[in-house]
Amino acid sequence: MTVSPLPYPLRLTGTDVILREWRWEDLDDLVALLDEPDIARWTLMPSPFDVEAGLAYLRRAHQGRIGGSRIQLAITADGGRPLGEVLLFNVRSGLHEAELGYLVGLPYRRQGLASAALSLLTGYAFDTLRLRRLLLRIDRGNSASTSVARRCGYRPAAEPPIEQDGPYGPAILDTWEYVESRSAPRDDRRKNVAARRYGR
Ligand SMILES: CC(C)(COP(=O)(O)OP(=O)(O)OC[C@H]1O[C@@H](n2cnc3c(N)ncnc32)[C@H](O)[C@@H]1OP(=O)(O)O)[C@@H](O)C(=O)NCCC(=O)NCCS
């Protein structure tokens, strides 16, 4: 297995996107991307998402990256301005599985960016990290996110729904999976269902 610690720094180039490390100078762009109602609604980011929240976010991302516990990359068109984010976290090496998440800034949606970024990181997780089961936890009401998942080859997993309370009331998260092998014990998979927040 090559997943612990995760590679850093990392730059992944696809046909339509380049995924790169966050930089401190991305702070203003990050705040503009994340200070948005749909991001707050579906990822439970702090709202308003201000400069202080942005700094804390970049700090946490940096710690996770240098510690090798997660992959957290800005989605860009050409390696420059960040348009969104895709991440891989909660790696469970024994089970060869991890979770992924994504978001795209409001002005950049419906252009295929989330799909391109998720496909690229999914391919990397399988081909290079040798993970065998990738998971998404998606609120049942988040039709944009379920469309992205489906488009990238993820399918609903046979796992119990995860119920959680948030500022918008009770929510139900479904697990979506991208699987190459179904050999991991199902009981172990079910332990991976603590309270869900984007990237937690
Ligand atoms: C979900 C999100 C990342 C989608 O990003 P995006 O770059 O617009 O997605 P894409 O352009 O790759 O769209 C992929 C598919 O989703 C569909 N889609 C995108 N937004 C949609 C919406 N609001 N309603 C319905 N379908 C939508 C697209 O039509 C496309 O489907 P297709 O393959 O049938 O054409 C973005 O809306 C977002 O950041 N939302 C807030 C954060 C969030 O929900 N993150 C996911 C948490 S699980």
The ligand as a Gaussian input file, in Angstrom:
#p B3LYP/6-31G(d) Opt

LIG

0 1
 C      -22.398000      19.716000      -6.358000
 C      -21.443000      20.622000      -7.128000
 C      -20.022000      20.324000      -6.656000
 C      -21.571000      20.330000      -8.637000
 O      -20.509000      21.014000      -9.291000
 P      -20.569000      21.272000     -10.864000
 O      -19.185000      21.623000     -11.292000
 O      -21.639000      22.246000     -11.161000
 O      -20.991000      19.851000     -11.421000
 P      -20.851000      19.363000     -12.940000
 O      -20.881000      20.576000     -13.842000
 O      -19.705000      18.455000     -13.032000
 O      -22.215000      18.587000     -13.151000
 C      -22.267000      17.169000     -13.141000
 C      -23.678000      16.738000     -13.325000
 O      -24.495000      17.285000     -12.301000
 C      -25.590000      17.993000     -12.883000
 N      -25.866000      19.121000     -12.032000
 C      -25.004000      20.071000     -11.632000
 N      -25.642000      20.967000     -10.861000
 C      -26.933000      20.569000     -10.777000
 C      -28.072000      21.082000     -10.121000
 N      -28.009000      22.203000      -9.390000
 N      -29.227000      20.406000     -10.245000
 C      -29.316000      19.276000     -10.969000
 N      -28.253000      18.724000     -11.629000
 C      -27.070000      19.376000     -11.528000
 C      -25.078000      18.412000     -14.231000
 O      -26.144000      18.672000     -15.118000
 C      -24.296000      17.206000     -14.627000
 O      -25.196000      16.192000     -15.038000
 P      -25.117000      15.526000     -16.448000
 O      -23.919000      14.629000     -16.413000
 O      -26.390000      14.787000     -16.536000
 O      -25.004000      16.673000     -17.411000
 C      -21.763000      22.108000      -6.865000
 O      -23.121000      22.329000      -7.177000
 C      -21.489000      22.530000      -5.443000
 O      -20.354000      22.892000      -5.116000
 N      -22.487000      22.512000      -4.562000
 C      -22.317000      22.902000      -3.166000
 C      -21.346000      21.991000      -2.418000
 C      -21.783000      20.534000      -2.480000
 O      -22.961000      20.214000      -2.514000
 N      -20.779000      19.650000      -2.464000
 C      -21.034000      18.220000      -2.450000
 C      -21.214000      17.752000      -1.049000
 S      -21.575000      15.997000      -1.013000

